[in-house]
Amino acid sequence: MNESPQPQTLYAAREPIFPRRVKGRFRTLKWLIMAVTLGIYYITPWIRWDRGPNMPDQAVLVDLANRRFFFFMIEIWPDEFYFIAGLLIMAGLGLFLFTSALGRVWCGYACPQTVWTDLFILVERWIEGDRNARVRLWHEKWNLRKARLRLTKWTIWLLIGLATGGAWVFYFTDAPTLARDLVTGNAHPIAYTTMGILTFTTFFFGGFAREQICIYACPWPRIQAAMLDEDSLVVAYRAWRGEPRGKGKNRVGLGDCIDCEACVNVCPMGIDIRDGQQLECITCALCIDACDEVMDRIGKPRGLIGYMALSDEVREREGKPPIPVWKHVFRPRTLLYFTLWSAIGVGLIVALFLRSPIEINVTPERNPIYVTLADGSIRNIYTLRIRNKHPDERTFRVSISADGHYRLTLEGQDRLEVTVPADETRTQRLYVEAPAGTSQARAERSEIRIWIADTASHERVYADTVFNGRGE
């Protein structure tokens, strides 16, 4: 009796990738960007900024308790969230701009997943050796040496993850105070929970998942296709120069590629760029460094693998010189992205400098909309919310501008002045009366404007509202 054939499976187990060390201008650029971005991330919470008494002295702080965001001299309140929305839009447009010009340079150089994975691979290389040593260790059976190397590597990875989670929570409260509380066990459980989650995700994503996050979890590889066109510069293999590839000294009839697979061995995604542009490629350009190094050794010109646009491929195959790089970068599409990006940035800067440090919100009482007093006067009641964004206490004088005569009274105040503590909002009841017999008392609605003026700086702001009469 014949055995039935085993059903074919489409599942392939993940093959671990051990990228080889490489030197070159793109690898140096990646080291520089990694150092700068990690330095900014870890150091920023510890930068101090003097804002005066009763104000946080942390330069960058997301103050969730008081619902504010501090960035050096800038303070963003909840009602100014449009600044954050504008920055997010700028980030999106910036991503579109760089992708349309230079492919996935964000993924290859500045994405947190790439940066931390590079750091973890660096630690792995220090402990276990370069590619060949790590491959041998992977296939080696478990022994004391392998256990020692793995435990050492994992311990350092965990410490990096812990530092990553710790740095994140420092952005949400005073860093020195929280650091002391974390060590003494007095920090809030949310801080420990957040650190634990970020420690595990950093450890797992950077140490084990690595390229799987980029390929399967991140949506950007699938979105990038819409951002690229025939003039976008991407990492590509010049097949017309390299093919047919082959090894050996007698290279008659062969191209420049000696099939050494140096480009494959250095790729953190484990792909072969010679197979063409692929979803997995993050445009890190390490394959360019590896190939240029080989070309130097065999006496061939550099550039077998390099940044190239699809439009250049056609020209180079015909023996024509490629289009200058600046023409690829500065073209209508990228200029449009840059114009939109700049316009939003300028708008945010203008709005930032034009905003007032004091605000007023006026809410009329709706039940009842007016009250008739014993002398026939009509009274409306309003709730004032006065916000003082100054770092010191301020006194504000309340006034009204409108057609006709009105009497103003502040509940619980002898004068038409309200004192608001530094960096706080105060609610105050305001009574507005129209004398009996006036047109404002008889009219159904009258437009009025409530003003507040800083008695120290004389700065004024207003809010428009309505006065409700009898409607005769």
Buried (B, 14 or more C-beta within 10 A) or exposed (E): EEEEEEEEEEEEEEEEBBBBBBEBEBBEBBEEBBEEBBEEBBEBBBEEBEBEEEBBBBBBBBBEEEEBBBBEEEBBBEEBEEBEEBBEBBEEBBBBBBBBBBBBBBBBBBBBBBBBBBBBBEBBBEBBBEBEEBBEBEEEEEEEEBEEBBEBBBEBBBEBBBBBBBBBBBBBBBBEEBBEBBEEEEBEEEBBEBBEEBBBBBBBBBBBBBBEBBBEEBEBBEEBEEBBEEBBBBBBBBBEBBBEBEEEEEEEEBBBBBBBBBBBBBBBBBBEBBEEBEEEBBBBBBBBBBBBBBBEEEEBEEBBBBBBBBBBBEEBEEEEEBBEBEEBBEBEBBEBBBEBBEEBBEEBEEEEEEEEBBBBBBEBBEEEBBEEEEEEBBBBBBBBBBBBBBBEBBBBBBEBEBEBEBEBBBEEBEEBBBBBEBBEBBEBBBBBBBBBEBEBBBBEEBEBEBBBBBEEEEBBBBBEBBBBBEEE
